[in-house]
Amino acid sequence: MLSPASLFAVAKRRKSRRVTVVSTLEIIVEELKTLSPPKLEEAAALIHGLREKSHSERLAALRRSASILSEADGLELERIIEENCERVDPRDW
């Protein structure tokens, strides 16, 4: 398995002596191609779990911040935004 440092530094040498940098996604795809079907299923479950974890972390952050303002503060903020931020100044055009 490739180390994190080599994921960004991996290159393929060609006969013309040019160096082609390979993206992280391309490296991962090549690694996946070498896995047996059971290991491929395991990798798929891991990837799905990472995606789900990211989604649940975003929802948790939203829930934590959802009740920071009291209802009165929220209404005041909304009023200030409507009064001051939704104006178009013709001189700015």
Order of alpha helices (4+ residues) and beta strands (2+ residues): alpha-beta-beta-alpha-alpha-alpha
